[in-house]
Amino acid sequence: MPDARCRYSLRAQGALAGLYLGCLLAAFSCSVSHPELEPLAEEDASVDANFDTLEDGSLDVEIDVAFDALADSTVDALEDTGRPEDSGMPDSDIDGGEDAGMDAGEDAAIDAPVDAAMDASDDSSMDAAFDAPADSAPDVALDSGEDACSATCIDERRLETCEGITVCDRCADATCFDFAPSNITSADPFGGTESITLPGGMLDTTACDRAGMNLEPVAGVSGEFLCVWRLESLQVSGPVDVTGRHGLAILVNGNFELSETGSISLAAAGTRAGAGGWHGSTHDADAFGPGAGSRGEAAIAIAGAGGGGFCAAGGRGGNSGLQDGGSGGSVALAETAEFLLQPLLGGSGGARGRRDQGGVGGGGGGALQISVRGIATLAGTINIAGAGGAGGSGGVGGSGGGGGAGGGFLFESSQRIVLASSLEVFAAGGGGGTGHRCAEERDDGDDGDILPPLGGDNGNCSPVSRTGAHGGNGGVREAGENGDSGRGRGGGGGGGAGCIVFRDVGTTTDLTAASLNGIFRRAAPRWVPR
């Protein structure tokens, strides 16, 4: 039957053509993929999906179209030449039935093994080619992004991170630091909300009862307290006198200004100490404080009393005949260069001269700390000087009292200080009093804010045996001088110098332009990581 033979021949030709095309398809197995591919690993999904879409949407269509066109042309050619024209079978039956059936059958039969081969090839070769870039490229991009977004100090006070820019008290080593004031143990040292201008007046640290004030213990000193005053801003434009038992620490969250007409005084006066210092002795005994001066010996003759000490030792009282003068006070810790007024202390008092007519000792200067987070302007006066010892007097006469030591002033700021040449700080010790000199006359030592603070002058008495000895000068940037010795009544020793400490990041003008009368030390502020 011719029709049957034609059908077998057509199928054989189609099979051969299919095998031929299969070989062609295998050549593309390294680069062609099919929709039947299973989903790949999550990290390769985007790459393989794009690849599959491209290849399936273009190459497969082109291959199937080419295959169909070849198969149809081959069948049509055989129908036109190998089948009798008068067979009576319409072309539409062959083309419509046989082509459709053969196309579906042949495509399915040929595509199946080819697709299987391609799938295996695609999964092994294409994945190998694309997996490495897919795995490594994003990591490289991520790493570079992290580096670009790492914390960086833009300048001394700003830190840039992925979240934005943070303002710090100090920025260093890609870290934000907060300014930590000395001698304050609370977790939130700043926090004052009141802005004040002081044209003058009094502050009492014993009561410590103004808004923003609190009594807080002095770290490392049992039983001692500071009056801590927290403010948002402070301007001092007139004279402010600070009295009381405790030292004063002013913590300013914003700006601080001590104008040229402004002053803050914690100076000693007579035997009374400045706020935070120790009193001079008023009776026949040693003085008060860790660096208290000692009384001299008294027998037939009367020796002078020793001066108080702090950051420098007090002077020794003058001898009288065979009697030794009292020793000057000393504070070993405070006399080292590493001592930066931690703890915050004032000066110790001078001792009283011997006998009832001995001169009383001078009080020690006070303790003041000012810590500023904002801009600080210093143009006025700070006075923490010790008081001079009194001279001996009356009757058979008494020896000279010792001078009080200068106190402690600690100023610290997280920013550069605006410093004027008009700034004066007085932290000198008081001069020692003279031994009784003539009749009822006596000469007291100078207070430490009179430069230089001279010891009492013995005058020109007659007879010489009744003449008292000079008192020692108070120390300005050094120890107090020893009182002079005499045949009758020794002079009191001068008080030692106090401390002036600056903890800052710099000043607008050199600190030597200011008048700093005390032992000066300087260091960086204290910083804590935020």
Secondary structure, 3 states (H helix, E strand, C coil): CHHHHHHHHHHHHHHHHHHHHHHHHHHCCCCCCCCCCCCCCHHHHHHHHHHHHHHHHHHHHHHHHHHHHHHHHHHHHHHHHHCCHHHCCCHHHHHHHHHHHHHHHHHHHHHHHHHHHHHHHHHHHHHHHHHHHHHHHHHHHHHHHHHHCCCEEEECCEEEECCEEEECCEEECCEEEEECCCCCCCCCCCCCCCEEEECCEEEECCCCCCCCEEEEECCCCCCCEEEEEEECEEEECCEEEEECCCEEEEEECCCEEECCCCEEECCCECCECCCCCCCCCCCCCCCCCCCCCCCCCECCCECCCCCCCCCCCCCCCCCECCECCCCCCCCCCCCCCCCCCCCCCCCCCCCCCCCCCCCCCCCCCCEEEEEECCCEEECCEEECCCCCCCCCCCCCCCCCCCCCCCCEEEEEECCCEEECCCCEEECCCCCCCCCCCCCCCCCCCCCCCCCCCCCCCCCCCCCHHHCCCCCCCCCCCCCCCCCCCECCECCCCCCCCCEEEEECCCECCCHHHCEEECEEEEECCCEEEC
